[in-house]
């Protein structure tokens, strides 16, 4: 196929580097914005922190610095003396008999390290220790052994060159299951509960009943068929309740307690603050979202001197381009931060005006149905821009700290034709379930009838969907003795 040239005229939309930078800055939360600003300050020497100084003040500052430098002139050579011997600048005030005391740095132990440390307290030979170490290494974060004994035997043969039988691995696993915390090394939830209940056995009838329930009626226990368990064990409801409470006090994830304690919890810093003043809600932006940034005056003067002078050499041209690029980047970044502040305030102001009834009362049922398009039409911005603003942003109110996404919800029509928020329906559902009789919890069918009585015409599958979104189990799993 022969090559040929042709002219094609087409229309396409492209984002400028400034627009891309603004879109990226819009969606970052406050903590990430701090890191982004620090990164820009390190990479761009033409950008610095501080308020912008007026031209006259800047000139006066230069005069003051020059006069001050003349009055306090010094020679740095007065502070340097190359003739001083090294031994005169060293000191050794510690004898050989002195004990060196150093404060050790504390380090968090992992779950596996804690178990391996306990292995040294057991009387194990070298082969048993290696098998136990392999078993501990195969435990998951919850403390369960999810690998089969056959697979562990194969690992020992191929990776450690140790010939072990399944009976030997089972025997070492039983020793590992005696370590702390109780329940570690279990292969399923039933075994985990049994290990903990057996360790608690002290002749108490309640713990003995709990052990028998897990041993013989575990499936009925998980499905909460309490009547069937009581009938087969021939015990009263009160005795069954005490045994169930004993089972519920066991830890289903013995290895997860240490993991939760060592987990780093993310601190939420609100981007907006709402406070009531004389019956009106006022909005303020977090100061971290409005940092003081300015362009370095030295780089501006450098660019001016390069522009006025003759750029004859290649080095001068490259220096001029470098300074110009850094100055443009600093100005673009400052403008992007200012546009971010304006967009955040504009969008949050529209949300505040739209949901003013909620912010004044804190009543969740007063939340209006609101989608991204509603706010986008008010602020005259694209829906994607509003979505970026609502992403990972938080507002502090008199009733707590909420994510901006919390205020967005779909609409639902009542029998009277009124548009209400689905958040209102979920609030009614959660209140009804919280006030229900736990001995006979409300089914989805009864919840649907309850909502219809209040004027909300909702199907049963919709009730089930809202209940799952609220992370509320079905009626059978909410039943208590």
Secondary structure, 3 states (H helix, E strand, C coil): CCCCCCCCCCCCCCCCHHHHHHHHHHCCCHHHHHHHHHHHHHHCCCEEECCCCCHHHHHHHHHHHHHHHHHCCCCHHHHCCCCCCHHHHCCCCCCCCCCCCCCCCCCCCCHHHHHHHHHCCCCCCHHHHHHHHHHHHCECCCCCECCCHHHHHHHHHHCCCCCCCHHHHHHHHHHHCCCCCCCCCCCCHHHHHHHHHHHHCCCCHHHHHHHHHHHHCHHHHHCCCHHHHHHHHCCCHHHHHHHHHHHHCCCCCCCHHHHHHHCCCCCCCCCEEEEEECCEEEEEECHHHCCCEEECHHHHHHHHHHHHCCCCCHHHHHHHHHHHHHHHHHHHHHHHHHHHHHHHHHHHHHHHHHCHHHHHHCCHHHCCCECHHHHHHHHCCCHHHHHHHHCCCEEEECCEEEEHHHHCECEEECCCCCEEEHHHHHHHHHHHHHCCCCCCCCCHHHHHHHHHHCCCCCCHHHHHHHHHHCCCCCHHHHCCC
